[in-house]
Amino acid sequence: MTASLQGQHRSDIRWILWSLAGGLAVLLFVGGPGFHSPRSLSSVWDLGHIAAFSLWSFLLLQWKTVEKSSQSLQWRILLAFGLFFGGITEGIQSLIGGDASFGDLLRDMLGVLITLSWFTPASERLSSGARRTVKSVSVSLVLIACIPLMVSVSDELLARARFPVLSDFETPFEKDRWEGEARFSIDRAVAHQGKASLRVEMDTAQYSGVALVYFPRDWKGYRYLFMEILNPLPGRIDVTCRIHDGEHEKGEQRYDDRYNQVFHLLPGWNSLRIDLGDVLRAPVGRRMDLRNIRAVGVFSSRLPAPRTVFIDSVRLE
């Protein structure tokens, strides 16, 4: 009776593991973070590669032929599995509109390494010192892989705590809240207030600038968006500020379906004030969803020569 119960228990565990393995296989190709989803969600999704390949490698070990193989053969089989199927999954993702990523392939191999280090029967035949070394390396690599998640969670918590300040470059990792076609970096020699600003090096391309894309989305109840922009050289610079919501991203992303306003930056610091009432009424045929603002962009168009500006103190009031 006891043996029968143990057999049933093992069968239940195998069924659960195979079901989980199938679910992870589906999630590699279906769903996932969307456009400008929280960085923490994207980081968790990336770590899913480690979990998936660790589990799949573990299930591969349950095959009797592999389980009874020598230590070196087990390592070769699992490493070949990781490289082959990791490459296959990245290739499929690129074909169906996803992004093939070398980083994902490295995470796939890390999942295999975890199984090799902790769960292969052959690993028990290593010396105690070798086992400790291999396990320590795998744990260290997992911790390194978790750094992007820890950074994104930290910055998201700081952003919520300091809201309605959207970005003033006084906390770590704020550069990661921004994206853009222009080169940009944190500059600690120039600031409107505090100790730093965002240096944006705009070129002569059709569109050159940056966009704030990671921040608390709900702006309902606020009247104005402010930002300070320094034009450090003589001569006016014309820049456009664009703002859009989640509904805009679902459609054709037409010019008249978002807020667009040209500002003339004179030499020195310029205080830009944007009335959120104007933002609300900007899309043609609908109202901007101020509870789901997705991005704030600042860009130039076909500058006659490259110019640098500094952005600071982006906030709601």
Steps between C-alpha positions, in 0.01 A plus 500: 500500500782737590684426176177559308449837668859599431458405136184706475675794669787483250251480215316808629826691527601404145160610371537836674854550368406409143197730514719782628757428228231521234367825644848654497547391139181682400595813693829526311305577184162633615432803719778673683562866579349753264625829365642700793379246758657548844869416491455266796254289298744483209778395739285226654411380151870479411567292813234259378756368251712380791206323664380345173833354392581382850171310515529362147856384571383333820226314311752395236703344780206278591549301181672179606760519226612846611465427871732200476756677283840599624560838657674641192230370265222650713673837484546475121138396442351777713732771368425395141127506585528853638693635203283329239157572643604841630605594147180352359276700736680826420467427129127431531449817702667707228277338236177576687586865566692470826857600572774239481734564792847371579425584862205260493727226364742561788208473745396176330847358559495620859182299554681194367796572728272511805370151419851373435626646828218398730294218352708268285580162662845524346573819695492297819808316377700823501725574793344708776719796407404480133129475588522809720684692228252412225199577721652828618566607141141421396354691796729797432394510135131489598554793736671693220208420268263642764676839510278658227191394696635647824595825323160538329303423817710750697449775245127430466458525877698826505291639213176427686634643826614826335198549271390757374869551421544292185874533454752740650810277479569513873455125560689202353387329180282790371671490162324166442162681509590661167538380142590685183659536160748755636797424719424580863669469837482625857705819542606586855661831406178669384169522688206734531457382855664219690818341370431356154308527173456300182741595223339447157719521188263562209625454145374606157277197439132539413416433864753511781413503869398304805183376665410433861326160487516352852312696766170492697230508231204656680507880460135558583455796736811691392485822296846545350807315383822695555854440381812713495719494187836671463614628162868564582602677177389815313223451249146370538418128484152384402390177665170315502347348811269207434283313750288193438291250693436125483217537252737669255731197506212267405417686181688634199688750722389794288649844552157644582431229759747641753620827650763688296636846577805687371708694753767757417802451729689826551855504639499412870245309704148475358204402715248304295146494640245273333134535592359150551163634388658554157643147518155363585344664192789441259394173328250557219169327567569387856647603835849413617490244781683686777487186714721315253766734359767292329778732382625859495737577215725797427658506155634723226445466126773549241721734697749689280778385734526270803394662827508392864234577759460409866168387649422525871215502752224327303197516728124538532326773696 
